[in-house]
Amino acid sequence: MKQLKRSTSDKNIVFILGIALLAAMWQVFSLYIGKQTMVFPGPVESFRYAFMLLGREYTWKCIFATMYRMLKGFGISLILGLLFGILSGNYPFFEQLFRPSIIALRAIPTASLVYLFIVLAGFKNAPVYLVVLISFPIIYEGVLGGIRNISASIVNAMKVDGASFFRSSFRIKLPLAMPYIIVAMTTSFSLCFKIEIMAEVITGASNAGLGSAILGMRSSDPTNMVPIFGYSLIAVALMLLIDYLTGIIQDKIKFN
């Protein structure tokens, strides 16, 4: 427990230093690219505008709308990734059967999928479907890799014990594969958040969301980048918080 607390404390200090370094590099780029604040605003202007946005009800509506759609898509992909990953992890036949589809999903350009889902599912649901297809291969491979890396002695013991498929998969293999699954979930979650905002920007400002808000600000005044940086900063802050929390979870799993 002491080792876990010391490790978490050290990571917190480094994490804060990393944020300070990011802000310093941001300020340097802002000064280097242009002197006009609106062309490439620095961290001070962006933070000030972001705090102003957080005082508006519309901003929170956009945050919750984006998070809801992203979590909806992520939840669907998590369920599918677990089911197909368990199947492939236990039976190599299904791994080879699904392999071309997984490769295709990882290789298809994201932008083309956005326009495809706009036609098939409409502007409102297109971001959700996009999140599903982006995160599903990552979670699937995390589950598959976790199950495949379980010690052969444990697998043989389950066979000798006569454990059923469901018992061995959900009560033994999944808990043992959880470190791989957590890493896959963390990676895909961060990616899904960016994909969701990008999809909202492409599909238009008809629905509430951070991407829709960015598009609306861009359309109203293309020369003023401060509002865009302000909304983007809110998205970055959310992802930093999520990354911090998932890091704590990973540490607990590692030390348990």
Secondary structure as a PSIPRED ss2 file (coil, helix, strand):
# PSIPRED VFORMAT (PSIPRED V4.0)

   1 M C   1.000  0.000  0.000
   2 K H   0.000  1.000  0.000
   3 Q H   0.000  1.000  0.000
   4 L H   0.000  1.000  0.000
   5 K H   0.000  1.000  0.000
   6 R H   0.000  1.000  0.000
   7 S H   0.000  1.000  0.000
   8 T H   0.000  1.000  0.000
   9 S H   0.000  1.000  0.000
  10 D H   0.000  1.000  0.000
  11 K H   0.000  1.000  0.000
  12 N H   0.000  1.000  0.000
  13 I H   0.000  1.000  0.000
  14 V H   0.000  1.000  0.000
  15 F H   0.000  1.000  0.000
  16 I H   0.000  1.000  0.000
  17 L H   0.000  1.000  0.000
  18 G H   0.000  1.000  0.000
  19 I H   0.000  1.000  0.000
  20 A H   0.000  1.000  0.000
  21 L H   0.000  1.000  0.000
  22 L H   0.000  1.000  0.000
  23 A H   0.000  1.000  0.000
  24 A H   0.000  1.000  0.000
  25 M H   0.000  1.000  0.000
  26 W H   0.000  1.000  0.000
  27 Q H   0.000  1.000  0.000
  28 V H   0.000  1.000  0.000
  29 F H   0.000  1.000  0.000
  30 S H   0.000  1.000  0.000
  31 L H   0.000  1.000  0.000
  32 Y H   0.000  1.000  0.000
  33 I H   0.000  1.000  0.000
  34 G C   1.000  0.000  0.000
  35 K C   1.000  0.000  0.000
  36 Q C   1.000  0.000  0.000
  37 T C   1.000  0.000  0.000
  38 M C   1.000  0.000  0.000
  39 V C   1.000  0.000  0.000
  40 F C   1.000  0.000  0.000
  41 P C   1.000  0.000  0.000
  42 G C   1.000  0.000  0.000
  43 P H   0.000  1.000  0.000
  44 V H   0.000  1.000  0.000
  45 E H   0.000  1.000  0.000
  46 S H   0.000  1.000  0.000
  47 F H   0.000  1.000  0.000
  48 R H   0.000  1.000  0.000
  49 Y H   0.000  1.000  0.000
  50 A H   0.000  1.000  0.000
  51 F H   0.000  1.000  0.000
  52 M H   0.000  1.000  0.000
  53 L H   0.000  1.000  0.000
  54 L H   0.000  1.000  0.000
  55 G C   1.000  0.000  0.000
  56 R C   1.000  0.000  0.000
  57 E H   0.000  1.000  0.000
  58 Y H   0.000  1.000  0.000
  59 T H   0.000  1.000  0.000
  60 W H   0.000  1.000  0.000
  61 K H   0.000  1.000  0.000
  62 C H   0.000  1.000  0.000
  63 I H   0.000  1.000  0.000
  64 F H   0.000  1.000  0.000
  65 A H   0.000  1.000  0.000
  66 T H   0.000  1.000  0.000
  67 M H   0.000  1.000  0.000
  68 Y H   0.000  1.000  0.000
  69 R H   0.000  1.000  0.000
  70 M H   0.000  1.000  0.000
  71 L H   0.000  1.000  0.000
  72 K H   0.000  1.000  0.000
  73 G H   0.000  1.000  0.000
  74 F H   0.000  1.000  0.000
  75 G H   0.000  1.000  0.000
  76 I H   0.000  1.000  0.000
  77 S H   0.000  1.000  0.000
  78 L H   0.000  1.000  0.000
  79 I H   0.000  1.000  0.000
  80 L H   0.000  1.000  0.000
  81 G H   0.000  1.000  0.000
  82 L H   0.000  1.000  0.000
  83 L H   0.000  1.000  0.000
  84 F H   0.000  1.000  0.000
  85 G H   0.000  1.000  0.000
  86 I H   0.000  1.000  0.000
  87 L H   0.000  1.000  0.000
  88 S H   0.000  1.000  0.000
  89 G H   0.000  1.000  0.000
  90 N H   0.000  1.000  0.000
  91 Y C   1.000  0.000  0.000
  92 P H   0.000  1.000  0.000
  93 F H   0.000  1.000  0.000
  94 F H   0.000  1.000  0.000
  95 E H   0.000  1.000  0.000
  96 Q H   0.000  1.000  0.000
  97 L H   0.000  1.000  0.000
  98 F H   0.000  1.000  0.000
  99 R H   0.000  1.000  0.000
 100 P H   0.000  1.000  0.000
 101 S H   0.000  1.000  0.000
 102 I H   0.000  1.000  0.000
 103 I H   0.000  1.000  0.000
 104 A H   0.000  1.000  0.000
 105 L H   0.000  1.000  0.000
 106 R H   0.000  1.000  0.000
 107 A H   0.000  1.000  0.000
 108 I C   1.000  0.000  0.000
 109 P C   1.000  0.000  0.000
 110 T H   0.000  1.000  0.000
 111 A H   0.000  1.000  0.000
 112 S H   0.000  1.000  0.000
 113 L H   0.000  1.000  0.000
 114 V H   0.000  1.000  0.000
 115 Y H   0.000  1.000  0.000
 116 L H   0.000  1.000  0.000
 117 F H   0.000  1.000  0.000
 118 I H   0.000  1.000  0.000
 119 V H   0.000  1.000  0.000
 120 L H   0.000  1.000  0.000
 121 A H   0.000  1.000  0.000
 122 G H   0.000  1.000  0.000
 123 F H   0.000  1.000  0.000
 124 K H   0.000  1.000  0.000
 125 N H   0.000  1.000  0.000
 126 A H   0.000  1.000  0.000
 127 P H   0.000  1.000  0.000
 128 V H   0.000  1.000  0.000
 129 Y H   0.000  1.000  0.000
 130 L H   0.000  1.000  0.000
 131 V H   0.000  1.000  0.000
 132 V H   0.000  1.000  0.000
 133 L H   0.000  1.000  0.000
 134 I H   0.000  1.000  0.000
 135 S H   0.000  1.000  0.000
 136 F H   0.000  1.000  0.000
 137 P H   0.000  1.000  0.000
 138 I H   0.000  1.000  0.000
 139 I H   0.000  1.000  0.000
 140 Y H   0.000  1.000  0.000
 141 E H   0.000  1.000  0.000
 142 G H   0.000  1.000  0.000
 143 V H   0.000  1.000  0.000
 144 L H   0.000  1.000  0.000
 145 G H   0.000  1.000  0.000
 146 G H   0.000  1.000  0.000
 147 I H   0.000  1.000  0.000
 148 R H   0.000  1.000  0.000
 149 N C   1.000  0.000  0.000
 150 I C   1.000  0.000  0.000
 151 S C   1.000  0.000  0.000
 152 A H   0.000  1.000  0.000
 153 S H   0.000  1.000  0.000
 154 I H   0.000  1.000  0.000
 155 V H   0.000  1.000  0.000
 156 N H   0.000  1.000  0.000
 157 A H   0.000  1.000  0.000
 158 M H   0.000  1.000  0.000
 159 K H   0.000  1.000  0.000
 160 V H   0.000  1.000  0.000
 161 D H   0.000  1.000  0.000
 162 G C   1.000  0.000  0.000
 163 A C   1.000  0.000  0.000
 164 S C   1.000  0.000  0.000
 165 F H   0.000  1.000  0.000
 166 F H   0.000  1.000  0.000
 167 R H   0.000  1.000  0.000
 168 S H   0.000  1.000  0.000
 169 S H   0.000  1.000  0.000
 170 F H   0.000  1.000  0.000
 171 R H   0.000  1.000  0.000
 172 I H   0.000  1.000  0.000
 173 K H   0.000  1.000  0.000
 174 L H   0.000  1.000  0.000
 175 P H   0.000  1.000  0.000
 176 L H   0.000  1.000  0.000
 177 A H   0.000  1.000  0.000
 178 M H   0.000  1.000  0.000
 179 P H   0.000  1.000  0.000
 180 Y H   0.000  1.000  0.000
 181 I H   0.000  1.000  0.000
 182 I H   0.000  1.000  0.000
 183 V H   0.000  1.000  0.000
 184 A H   0.000  1.000  0.000
 185 M H   0.000  1.000  0.000
 186 T H   0.000  1.000  0.000
 187 T H   0.000  1.000  0.000
 188 S H   0.000  1.000  0.000
 189 F H   0.000  1.000  0.000
 190 S H   0.000  1.000  0.000
 191 L H   0.000  1.000  0.000
 192 C H   0.000  1.000  0.000
 193 F H   0.000  1.000  0.000
 194 K H   0.000  1.000  0.000
 195 I H   0.000  1.000  0.000
 196 E H   0.000  1.000  0.000
 197 I H   0.000  1.000  0.000
 198 M H   0.000  1.000  0.000
 199 A H   0.000  1.000  0.000
 200 E H   0.000  1.000  0.000
 201 V H   0.000  1.000  0.000
 202 I H   0.000  1.000  0.000
 203 T H   0.000  1.000  0.000
 204 G C   1.000  0.000  0.000
 205 A C   1.000  0.000  0.000
 206 S C   1.000  0.000  0.000
 207 N C   1.000  0.000  0.000
 208 A C   1.000  0.000  0.000
 209 G C   1.000  0.000  0.000
 210 L H   0.000  1.000  0.000
 211 G H   0.000  1.000  0.000
 212 S H   0.000  1.000  0.000
 213 A H   0.000  1.000  0.000
 214 I H   0.000  1.000  0.000
 215 L H   0.000  1.000  0.000
 216 G H   0.000  1.000  0.000
 217 M H   0.000  1.000  0.000
 218 R H   0.000  1.000  0.000
 219 S H   0.000  1.000  0.000
 220 S H   0.000  1.000  0.000
 221 D C   1.000  0.000  0.000
 222 P C   1.000  0.000  0.000
 223 T C   1.000  0.000  0.000
 224 N C   1.000  0.000  0.000
 225 M C   1.000  0.000  0.000
 226 V H   0.000  1.000  0.000
 227 P H   0.000  1.000  0.000
 228 I H   0.000  1.000  0.000
 229 F H   0.000  1.000  0.000
 230 G H   0.000  1.000  0.000
 231 Y H   0.000  1.000  0.000
 232 S H   0.000  1.000  0.000
 233 L H   0.000  1.000  0.000
 234 I H   0.000  1.000  0.000
 235 A H   0.000  1.000  0.000
 236 V H   0.000  1.000  0.000
 237 A H   0.000  1.000  0.000
 238 L H   0.000  1.000  0.000
 239 M H   0.000  1.000  0.000
 240 L H   0.000  1.000  0.000
 241 L H   0.000  1.000  0.000
 242 I H   0.000  1.000  0.000
 243 D H   0.000  1.000  0.000
 244 Y H   0.000  1.000  0.000
 245 L H   0.000  1.000  0.000
 246 T H   0.000  1.000  0.000
 247 G H   0.000  1.000  0.000
 248 I H   0.000  1.000  0.000
 249 I H   0.000  1.000  0.000
 250 Q H   0.000  1.000  0.000
 251 D H   0.000  1.000  0.000
 252 K H   0.000  1.000  0.000
 253 I H   0.000  1.000  0.000
 254 K H   0.000  1.000  0.000
 255 F H   0.000  1.000  0.000
 256 N C   1.000  0.000  0.000
